[in-house]
Amino acid sequence: MTRLTLQVLLTLSAMMLIASVAMAGQTSFTDNTYTPAGTSISNQATVNYNNANGVAQSAVNSNTVTTTVTQVYGVTVVPGTDAKPGVDGTSVIYTVTVYNNGNGPDTFALTSNNTNTASWTPSSVQFSTQSNGSGATNTLTTGSVNQNASTTVYMVVSIPAGAPSGTTEVTNAVATCKGGAGASDTDIATTTANADNLSTSTKTASTATPSIGVPFTYTIAVPNTGNIAATGVTVTDALPAGVTYVAGTIYLNGTNVPDTTAETPWGGGSTTAYAGGTITIDAGTLGAGATDTLTFQATANANTQGSPITNTANIQFDTSSKVSPFVAVTPALAAPALSLSKVVDKASAAPGATLTYTITATNSASAGPADGVVISDPVPANTTYVTGSAEAGPSGSLSTGNASYNSGTNTVSTTAATIAPGGTLILEFQVQIK
């Protein structure tokens, strides 16, 4: 009995040792034959004997002894080593298969650590249950995995923009048993950065002071200063308020691109080269050292004088977005320049007399149009507004429809109007002295 007990203990100890050893470097997994945890091992002895006359007697059974197999924990990660290249500013996704190398159900915690062997460190290392890396988190705990079964997770290594081409970084994906003993295994992933670089893209305008309504040209230069080709190059330019696109003027590398050409924008879906105030050009692949040049024309609208027009182009490639420097365009016309004067028809008057006020806003002849102009005038103390007397409009064209009286604020005002260069807006109304 002592020998049997010792043999069982040695066998269980060996199982635990084998199961808990990390199997780094494996590329496949072989099912174990461990007795499942929770299995009951029962044993009963029997003695047979004869009496003195050689007659067989009834056998006598011993009591039954039972041993329950306890759980041992183990994990194997496949592959044990992996390597992939990736473009700077993008993410590389590694497939990590986690096998339950123990003898019962277990869950596994996925964590990472870096062995930096180059001049860059990942922007982030995260884990996901989705092959596209969506919903990734810094750590991940799997669901329950049965003995000799596996689950697959994905490690997302983000390469920072500007990582030197050809340099590498080593990231360890570590799977640890949650059940006990801290058994773990590692996938050693080596990521090599390749560099394409469109971050030096620029945008310029053919003139800093275009005349209102006269076409000028925007030029967007997209050079690839990296040493590998950039794929999925897309240029998107949402024209700002105050600028109108000149139809049919889009050119890519000197070739006209019709406004109705089907394009695939980096935001997804499909559109045309020009639609809804936005220019979208799918330039495809841009080789190392090559440059794409996009030009188109626009005009500055009349309501933009005096304020810079900022226009920014978005350059997308290899699923990364780069933004070119903005361009400020100041139209040639000056800002509106308004003056305001007010006169009353009587310098002195007795109670009960009616006074007529005339307020005139004038825009300088050398200025640009003034939009949204509103003249307002509070009715003075000791007077009462004469109902229906408010009129407004350009000189010589006053109308009651262009002015109103607000009894709540006791104020007379015009509706919003535009005053052209050299034009006027007049408000006229009457009050009666109390």
Secondary structure as GFF3:
##gff-version 3
##sequence-region A 1 434
A	DSSP	alpha_helix	2	20	.	.	.	ID=ss1
A	DSSP	beta_strand	40	43	.	.	.	ID=ss2
A	DSSP	beta_strand	46	47	.	.	.	ID=ss3
A	DSSP	beta_strand	60	61	.	.	.	ID=ss4
A	DSSP	beta_strand	65	68	.	.	.	ID=ss5
A	DSSP	beta_strand	75	78	.	.	.	ID=ss6
A	DSSP	beta_strand	81	87	.	.	.	ID=ss7
A	DSSP	beta_strand	91	100	.	.	.	ID=ss8
A	DSSP	beta_strand	108	115	.	.	.	ID=ss9
A	DSSP	beta_strand	124	128	.	.	.	ID=ss10
A	DSSP	beta_strand	140	141	.	.	.	ID=ss11
A	DSSP	beta_strand	150	158	.	.	.	ID=ss12
A	DSSP	beta_strand	168	177	.	.	.	ID=ss13
A	DSSP	beta_strand	184	194	.	.	.	ID=ss14
A	DSSP	beta_strand	202	205	.	.	.	ID=ss15
A	DSSP	beta_strand	216	223	.	.	.	ID=ss16
A	DSSP	beta_strand	230	238	.	.	.	ID=ss17
A	DSSP	beta_strand	243	245	.	.	.	ID=ss18
A	DSSP	beta_strand	251	252	.	.	.	ID=ss19
A	DSSP	beta_strand	255	256	.	.	.	ID=ss20
A	DSSP	beta_strand	262	263	.	.	.	ID=ss21
A	DSSP	beta_strand	271	272	.	.	.	ID=ss22
A	DSSP	beta_strand	274	275	.	.	.	ID=ss23
A	DSSP	beta_strand	278	286	.	.	.	ID=ss24
A	DSSP	beta_strand	291	300	.	.	.	ID=ss25
A	DSSP	three_ten_helix	302	304	.	.	.	ID=ss26
A	DSSP	beta_strand	309	311	.	.	.	ID=ss27
A	DSSP	beta_strand	313	317	.	.	.	ID=ss28
A	DSSP	beta_strand	320	323	.	.	.	ID=ss29
A	DSSP	beta_strand	327	329	.	.	.	ID=ss30
A	DSSP	beta_strand	338	344	.	.	.	ID=ss31
A	DSSP	beta_strand	354	363	.	.	.	ID=ss32
A	DSSP	beta_strand	370	373	.	.	.	ID=ss33
A	DSSP	beta_strand	376	378	.	.	.	ID=ss34
A	DSSP	beta_strand	383	385	.	.	.	ID=ss35
A	DSSP	beta_strand	391	393	.	.	.	ID=ss36
A	DSSP	three_ten_helix	400	402	.	.	.	ID=ss37
A	DSSP	beta_strand	403	406	.	.	.	ID=ss38
A	DSSP	beta_strand	411	414	.	.	.	ID=ss39
A	DSSP	beta_strand	417	419	.	.	.	ID=ss40
A	DSSP	beta_strand	424	433	.	.	.	ID=ss41
###
